[in-house]
Amino acid sequence: MKTRGASIAACLTIGTLFLTACGSGGDSDAGGDSGPVTLKFQSLSDQPAAIAATESIVSDWNEANPDVQVEIVPAGWDGIYDKLITQFNGGAAPDIIHYEAASIVPFAADGYLADLTEHMSDEFRSDVPEGILDAVTVDGKIIAYPTELQSYMVFANKTLLDAAGVTIPTGETMTWDEMRAIAQATTKDGTYGLGWGLKSPTAAYMALAPGFGGTFFEGSGADATLRVGEGEMAVPELVDAMAYQDKSILPVTLSQTGSETLATFYAGQVAMTIQGSFQAANIATDAPEGFDWIVLPPLEGSEGAEQAANPQTLSVNIDSEHVEESAEFIEFFTQTENLAALNEADALIPATTSAQEALAAKLGTENGWDVILSSGQHLVSAPYLFVDAYAQWKDTVATPAYQRFLAQEIDADGVATELTTGWEEITK
């Protein structure tokens, strides 16, 4: 085992020390040339449709490549960070690793992931929007292939919007001011204009900040610095204004999860709700019969409709005996038709432009897919992905501070101060 892992080894938890080894391909062809190479692919897909799509892609590969067979190792998202720490430190990580950019960067920084720069085809590279490719590039090296993403979208009860006589936006984007005006117009007779599950608000605020020029962080790794200015505070202050000046946000939703807030949407208690785009699939399945809902255009701030990209990823274990074969499989996995099928199953946005276009051509306007997919072209680089102390700051400083601001226990200046002083305490 290689000696490395300064960033993640400290997170190793005793409860996972005796994890059964998944193997890194070392025993898959122990008999020399006696059989095909076997690659272990640790997949986190946990929805039936996504599992089926993944199995279908792997089956197609195995049929076409008898000398390089891929074996799916189901894992699931719960506890996967600690599990990967244990696997890497124990020399038991799989060949191919499914995760997300925000969490895979520390493993890359500690030298556990193969550099895929030379393996990634020019065709794939040119098919990925720049901001999405940036999310999987560490120190100039591509450490993963991006596969699936989400954006934050506004879902609306068309019946309530029509009853309020509002003009429903139909352009490529919708300004926050337009959304706020619709929320005000539909707040009446016991109905609120907006429900937004902000129990854990940091992720949404970080994702939406680029629309106002907010970046939060400059630099990377241990040298990153935090800045909280107008762009970073724009979305929290808009929420505060809508909740307490306009009184157009249903108060209880501010302490709910997004999924909990959907119940108020179905019940007609709120005319709109801001959710991860993947919720389109849940709304299509779970909404009451006859519920007339639409997806409004992507939200646009003072600097545009940009949102920070945090794609799901496929990486290769640097200790795999079959790095090249693993990269070839990932190239196959991320072909246009495969990404389109996988993202349709997961109700997510493909990381490549060609797969977005293929999915849009197939699904059209069904369940707002055309609008959701259009938001994929507004995804940009997320500086926080490359900040060593981000996860600690998010959990111990940012989320509690934002929650206190939502509860009006501190004002805007107070939350900005808590964010910055908390960062200084963590990084001093």
C-alpha positions as CSV (number, residue, x, y, z in Angstrom):
1,M,0.0,0.0,0.0
2,K,1.3,3.4,-0.9
3,T,1.8,5.9,1.9
4,R,-0.5,8.8,1.3
5,G,-3.8,10.3,2.4
6,A,-2.9,13.2,4.7
7,S,-6.4,14.8,4.1
8,I,-8.6,11.8,4.4
9,A,-6.8,9.4,6.7
10,A,-7.8,11.6,9.7
11,C,-11.5,10.9,8.9
12,L,-11.1,7.1,9.2
13,T,-13.8,5.8,11.5
14,I,-13.3,2.7,13.7
15,G,-16.7,1.3,12.7
16,T,-15.5,0.8,9.2
17,L,-12.1,-0.7,9.9
18,F,-13.1,-4.3,9.2
19,L,-14.8,-3.6,5.8
20,T,-14.6,-6.7,3.5
21,A,-12.3,-5.9,0.7
22,C,-13.9,-5.2,-2.7
23,G,-10.5,-5.7,-4.4
24,S,-8.8,-3.5,-7.0
25,G,-8.6,-5.9,-9.8
26,G,-5.5,-7.6,-8.5
27,D,-7.0,-11.0,-8.1
28,S,-9.3,-10.8,-11.1
29,D,-6.7,-12.4,-13.4
30,A,-4.4,-14.1,-10.8
31,G,-4.0,-17.1,-13.1
32,G,-2.0,-15.0,-15.7
33,D,-3.7,-15.4,-19.1
34,S,-6.2,-18.0,-17.9
35,G,-9.2,-15.7,-18.1
36,P,-10.5,-12.3,-18.8
37,V,-9.6,-9.2,-16.8
38,T,-12.4,-8.4,-14.3
39,L,-12.9,-4.8,-13.3
40,K,-14.8,-4.0,-10.1
41,F,-17.2,-1.1,-10.6
42,Q,-18.5,0.3,-7.3
43,S,-21.9,1.9,-8.2
44,L,-23.9,4.1,-5.9
45,S,-27.1,4.0,-8.0
46,D,-29.9,3.2,-5.6
47,Q,-33.1,3.9,-7.6
48,P,-34.6,0.9,-9.5
49,A,-34.6,2.6,-12.9
50,A,-31.0,3.8,-12.5
51,I,-29.8,0.4,-11.3
52,A,-31.4,-1.2,-14.4
53,A,-29.9,1.5,-16.7
54,T,-26.4,0.9,-15.2
55,E,-26.8,-2.9,-15.5
56,S,-27.8,-2.5,-19.1
57,I,-24.7,-0.4,-19.9
58,V,-22.4,-2.9,-18.2
59,S,-24.1,-5.8,-19.9
60,D,-23.6,-4.2,-23.3
61,W,-19.9,-3.6,-22.5
62,N,-19.4,-7.2,-21.3
63,E,-21.0,-8.6,-24.4
64,A,-18.7,-6.5,-26.7
65,N,-15.6,-7.0,-24.6
66,P,-15.2,-10.6,-23.6
67,D,-11.6,-10.1,-22.5
68,V,-12.4,-7.2,-20.1
69,Q,-15.4,-7.9,-18.0
70,V,-17.0,-5.4,-15.5
71,E,-18.5,-6.5,-12.3
72,I,-20.9,-4.1,-10.5
73,V,-20.3,-3.8,-6.7
74,P,-23.5,-2.1,-5.3
75,A,-22.7,0.4,-2.5
76,G,-25.3,3.1,-2.1
77,W,-24.7,6.7,-1.0
78,D,-25.1,6.3,2.8
79,G,-21.7,6.2,4.5
80,I,-19.8,6.0,1.3
81,Y,-17.2,8.6,2.2
82,D,-16.0,6.6,5.3
83,K,-16.2,3.4,3.3
84,L,-13.9,4.8,0.6
85,I,-11.5,6.1,3.2
86,T,-11.3,2.5,4.6
87,Q,-11.0,1.0,1.1
88,F,-8.2,3.3,0.0
89,N,-6.3,2.9,3.3
90,G,-6.7,-0.8,3.2
91,G,-5.7,-1.2,-0.4
92,A,-9.2,-2.6,-1.1
93,A,-10.7,0.1,-3.3
94,P,-12.5,-1.0,-6.5
95,D,-11.1,-0.2,-10.0
96,I,-13.9,2.2,-10.9
97,I,-15.4,4.5,-8.4
98,H,-18.8,6.2,-8.7
99,Y,-19.1,9.4,-6.5
100,E,-19.5,13.2,-6.8
101,A,-17.1,16.0,-7.5
102,A,-17.5,17.7,-4.1
103,S,-16.4,14.6,-2.3
104,I,-13.9,13.0,-4.8
105,V,-11.5,16.0,-4.9
106,P,-9.9,15.2,-1.5
107,F,-9.1,11.7,-2.7
108,A,-7.5,13.1,-5.8
109,A,-5.5,15.6,-3.8
110,D,-4.2,12.7,-1.6
111,G,-3.1,10.7,-4.6
112,Y,-5.7,8.0,-4.7
113,L,-7.1,8.6,-8.1
114,A,-5.6,8.0,-11.5
115,D,-4.9,10.9,-13.8
116,L,-7.4,10.4,-16.7
117,T,-6.2,13.4,-18.8
118,E,-4.5,11.3,-21.5
119,H,-7.3,8.7,-21.4
120,M,-10.2,11.0,-22.0
121,S,-11.0,11.3,-25.7
122,D,-11.0,14.7,-27.4
123,E,-14.6,14.0,-28.5
124,F,-15.8,13.6,-24.9
125,R,-13.7,16.5,-23.6
126,S,-15.2,18.9,-26.2
127,D,-18.7,17.6,-25.4
128,V,-18.6,18.7,-21.8
129,P,-19.4,22.3,-20.9
130,E,-16.3,24.1,-19.5
131,G,-17.7,24.7,-16.0
132,I,-18.6,21.0,-15.6
133,L,-15.1,19.9,-16.8
134,D,-13.6,22.3,-14.4
135,A,-15.4,20.5,-11.5
136,V,-13.3,17.3,-12.2
137,T,-10.0,18.9,-12.8
138,V,-7.5,19.1,-9.9
139,D,-4.1,20.7,-10.4
140,G,-4.5,20.6,-14.1
141,K,-5.3,16.8,-14.1
142,I,-8.7,15.3,-15.0
143,I,-9.5,12.9,-12.1
144,A,-13.0,11.8,-13.2
145,Y,-15.5,11.7,-15.9
146,P,-18.6,13.8,-15.1
147,T,-21.9,11.9,-15.6
148,E,-25.0,13.4,-14.0
149,L,-26.0,16.7,-12.5
150,Q,-28.9,18.6,-10.9
151,S,-29.9,22.2,-10.9
152,Y,-32.4,24.1,-8.7
153,M,-35.6,24.7,-10.5
154,V,-39.0,26.4,-9.7
155,F,-42.0,24.0,-9.9
156,A,-45.4,25.7,-10.1
157,N,-49.0,24.8,-9.6
158,K,-50.4,26.2,-12.8
159,T,-54.0,26.2,-11.5
160,L,-53.0,28.6,-8.7
161,L,-50.9,30.8,-11.1
162,D,-53.8,31.1,-13.5
163,A,-56.3,31.9,-10.7
164,A,-54.1,34.7,-9.6
165,G,-54.0,36.1,-13.1
166,V,-50.2,36.2,-13.3
167,T,-48.3,36.0,-16.6
168,I,-46.3,32.7,-16.6
169,P,-42.7,33.3,-17.8
170,T,-41.9,31.5,-21.0
171,G,-38.5,32.9,-21.9
172,E,-35.1,31.1,-21.6
173,T,-34.7,32.4,-18.1
174,M,-36.8,34.0,-15.3
175,T,-35.5,36.7,-13.1
176,W,-35.7,36.4,-9.3
177,D,-37.8,39.6,-9.3
178,E,-40.3,37.9,-11.6
179,M,-40.4,34.9,-9.4
180,R,-40.8,37.1,-6.3
181,A,-43.7,39.0,-8.0
182,I,-45.5,35.8,-8.8
183,A,-45.0,34.7,-5.2
184,Q,-46.6,37.9,-4.0
185,A,-49.5,37.7,-6.4
186,T,-50.3,34.1,-5.4
187,T,-50.1,34.7,-1.6
188,K,-53.7,35.0,-0.6
189,D,-56.7,33.1,0.8
190,G,-54.4,30.9,3.0
191,T,-52.1,30.0,0.2
192,Y,-48.4,31.1,0.0
193,G,-46.6,31.9,-3.1
194,L,-43.5,29.8,-2.3
195,G,-42.4,26.8,-0.3
196,W,-38.7,26.2,-0.1
197,G,-37.2,23.4,2.1
198,L,-34.2,25.1,3.6
199,K,-33.5,22.9,6.6
200,S,-29.9,22.5,5.2
201,P,-29.6,25.7,3.1
202,T,-25.9,25.9,2.4
203,A,-25.9,23.7,-0.7
204,A,-28.7,25.7,-2.3
205,Y,-27.1,29.0,-1.5
206,M,-23.7,27.9,-2.8
207,A,-25.2,26.5,-6.0
208,L,-27.3,29.7,-6.7
209,A,-24.7,32.3,-5.8
210,P,-23.0,32.4,-9.2
211,G,-26.1,34.0,-10.7
212,F,-25.2,37.0,-8.6
213,G,-21.5,36.8,-9.1
214,G,-21.0,35.0,-5.8
215,T,-18.0,32.6,-5.5
216,F,-17.4,32.5,-1.8
217,F,-13.8,31.1,-2.2
218,E,-10.7,32.2,-3.9
219,G,-7.7,29.9,-4.3
220,S,-7.7,26.2,-3.5
221,G,-6.7,23.6,-1.0
222,A,-5.4,24.8,2.3
223,D,-4.6,28.2,0.8
224,A,-8.2,29.1,-0.1
225,T,-9.7,32.3,1.3
226,L,-13.4,33.1,2.0
227,R,-15.2,36.2,0.9
228,V,-18.8,37.0,1.8
229,G,-20.0,40.0,-0.1
230,E,-23.1,41.1,-2.0
231,G,-23.0,38.2,-4.5
232,E,-22.7,35.7,-1.7
233,M,-25.5,37.2,0.4
234,A,-27.9,37.9,-2.5
235,V,-29.9,34.7,-2.2
236,P,-30.1,34.5,1.6
237,E,-31.3,38.1,1.7
238,L,-33.9,37.5,-1.0
239,V,-35.2,34.6,1.0
240,D,-35.3,36.8,4.1
241,A,-37.2,39.6,2.2
242,M,-39.8,37.1,0.8
243,A,-40.3,35.4,4.1
244,Y,-40.5,38.4,6.4
245,Q,-41.3,41.5,4.2
246,D,-43.5,40.0,1.5
247,K,-44.6,37.1,3.8
248,S,-44.9,35.0,0.6
249,I,-42.9,32.0,1.8
250,L,-44.8,29.4,3.9
251,P,-42.8,29.7,7.2
252,V,-42.8,26.0,8.1
253,T,-41.0,25.1,4.9
254,L,-37.9,27.1,6.0
255,S,-37.2,24.3,8.5
256,Q,-38.2,21.4,6.2
257,T,-36.3,19.3,3.7
258,G,-37.2,19.6,0.1
259,S,-39.1,16.4,0.1
260,E,-41.2,17.4,3.1
261,T,-42.0,20.7,1.3
262,L,-43.5,18.8,-1.6
263,A,-46.4,17.7,0.5
264,T,-47.4,21.4,0.9
265,F,-47.1,21.8,-2.9
266,Y,-49.4,18.9,-3.6
267,A,-51.9,20.1,-1.0
268,G,-52.2,23.6,-2.7
269,Q,-50.7,25.3,0.3
270,V,-47.9,26.9,-1.9
271,A,-48.1,27.9,-5.5
272,M,-44.4,27.3,-6.2
273,T,-41.6,25.4,-4.7
274,I,-37.8,25.5,-5.4
275,Q,-36.4,22.0,-5.6
276,G,-33.5,20.0,-7.1
277,S,-34.4,19.3,-10.7
278,F,-34.5,15.5,-10.0
279,Q,-37.8,16.1,-8.1
280,A,-39.6,16.3,-11.5
281,A,-39.7,12.5,-11.5
282,N,-41.1,12.4,-8.0
283,I,-43.7,15.0,-8.7
284,A,-44.8,13.2,-11.9
285,T,-45.3,10.0,-9.9
286,D,-46.6,11.3,-6.5
287,A,-48.7,14.4,-7.3
288,P,-52.4,13.9,-6.9
289,E,-54.4,13.0,-10.0
290,G,-55.3,16.1,-12.0
291,F,-52.6,18.2,-10.4
292,D,-51.5,20.6,-13.1
293,W,-47.9,21.5,-12.6
294,I,-45.2,23.1,-14.7
295,V,-41.5,23.9,-14.5
296,L,-40.6,27.6,-14.8
297,P,-37.5,28.8,-16.6
298,P,-34.1,28.8,-14.8
299,L,-33.7,31.6,-12.3
300,E,-31.6,34.5,-13.4
301,G,-29.7,36.8,-11.1
302,S,-27.8,40.0,-11.8
303,E,-25.0,38.1,-13.5
304,G,-27.1,35.5,-15.3
305,A,-28.7,32.1,-14.7
306,E,-25.4,30.4,-13.6
307,Q,-25.5,27.7,-11.0
308,A,-22.5,25.9,-9.5
309,A,-21.9,22.4,-11.0
310,N,-21.3,19.4,-8.7
311,P,-21.5,16.4,-11.0
312,Q,-21.6,12.7,-10.2
313,T,-18.4,11.2,-11.3
314,L,-16.6,8.0,-12.4
315,S,-12.9,7.8,-11.4
316,V,-10.2,5.1,-11.5
317,N,-8.3,3.9,-8.5
318,I,-4.6,4.7,-9.1
319,D,-3.6,1.3,-7.6
320,S,-5.8,-0.6,-10.1
321,E,-3.8,-3.0,-12.2
322,H,-6.0,-2.1,-15.1
323,V,-6.2,1.7,-15.3
324,E,-6.3,1.8,-19.0
325,E,-9.0,-0.8,-19.3
326,S,-11.0,1.0,-16.6
327,A,-10.7,4.3,-18.5
328,E,-11.9,2.6,-21.7
329,F,-14.9,1.3,-19.9
330,I,-15.7,4.8,-18.6
331,E,-15.4,6.2,-22.1
332,F,-18.0,3.6,-23.1
333,F,-20.2,4.3,-20.1
334,T,-20.3,8.0,-20.9
335,Q,-21.2,7.7,-24.6
336,T,-24.2,9.9,-25.6
337,E,-26.9,7.2,-25.6
338,N,-25.7,5.7,-22.3
339,L,-25.6,9.0,-20.5
340,A,-29.0,9.9,-21.9
341,A,-30.5,6.6,-20.7
342,L,-28.9,6.9,-17.2
343,N,-30.0,10.5,-16.7
344,E,-33.5,9.8,-17.8
345,A,-33.7,7.0,-15.2
346,D,-32.3,9.2,-12.5
347,A,-34.2,12.3,-13.6
348,L,-30.9,14.3,-13.8
349,I,-29.1,16.4,-16.3
350,P,-26.4,14.7,-18.5
351,A,-22.9,16.1,-18.2
352,T,-22.4,16.2,-22.0
353,T,-24.2,18.5,-24.4
354,S,-24.9,15.7,-26.9
355,A,-26.6,13.6,-24.2
356,Q,-28.6,16.7,-23.1
357,E,-29.7,17.2,-26.7
358,A,-30.6,13.5,-27.2
359,L,-32.7,13.5,-24.0
360,A,-34.4,16.7,-25.0
361,A,-35.3,15.3,-28.4
362,K,-36.7,12.1,-26.9
363,L,-38.7,13.6,-24.0
364,G,-39.7,17.0,-25.4
365,T,-41.8,19.1,-23.0
366,E,-42.9,16.1,-20.9
367,N,-42.7,16.9,-17.2
368,G,-40.8,20.0,-17.9
369,W,-37.8,18.1,-19.2
370,D,-37.0,20.7,-21.9
371,V,-36.7,23.5,-19.3
372,I,-34.7,21.4,-16.9
373,L,-32.3,20.3,-19.5
374,S,-31.8,23.9,-20.7
375,S,-30.5,24.7,-17.2
376,G,-27.6,22.4,-17.9
377,Q,-26.0,25.0,-20.2
378,H,-25.8,27.4,-17.2
379,L,-23.8,25.2,-14.9
380,V,-20.4,26.7,-14.1
381,S,-17.3,25.9,-12.0
382,A,-17.8,25.7,-8.3
383,P,-14.8,27.0,-6.4
384,Y,-15.8,25.4,-3.1
385,L,-15.1,21.9,-4.6
386,F,-11.4,22.5,-4.3
387,V,-11.3,23.9,-0.8
388,D,-9.8,21.6,1.9
389,A,-11.8,22.9,4.8
390,Y,-15.1,23.4,3.0
391,A,-17.0,20.3,4.4
392,Q,-16.1,21.2,7.9
393,W,-17.0,24.9,7.4
394,K,-20.3,23.9,5.7
395,D,-21.4,21.6,8.6
396,T,-20.1,23.4,11.6
397,V,-20.3,27.1,10.6
398,A,-22.4,27.9,7.5
399,T,-25.4,25.8,8.0
400,P,-26.0,26.8,11.7
401,A,-25.4,30.5,10.7
402,Y,-27.9,30.3,7.8
403,Q,-30.4,28.6,10.0
404,R,-30.1,31.4,12.6
405,F,-30.6,34.0,9.9
406,L,-33.7,32.2,8.6
407,A,-35.1,32.2,12.1
408,Q,-34.3,35.9,12.4
409,E,-31.9,35.3,15.4
410,I,-29.2,37.3,13.5
411,D,-29.3,39.8,10.7
412,A,-27.5,39.8,7.3
413,D,-24.4,41.5,8.8
414,G,-24.5,38.9,11.6
415,V,-24.6,35.9,9.3
416,A,-21.8,37.4,7.2
417,T,-19.7,37.8,10.3
418,E,-20.3,34.3,11.5
419,L,-19.4,32.9,8.2
420,T,-16.1,34.7,8.0
421,T,-15.0,34.4,11.7
422,G,-16.0,30.7,11.7
423,W,-13.8,30.2,8.6
424,E,-10.9,32.0,10.3
425,E,-11.2,29.8,13.4
426,I,-11.2,26.6,11.3
427,T,-8.2,27.6,9.1
428,K,-6.0,29.5,11.6
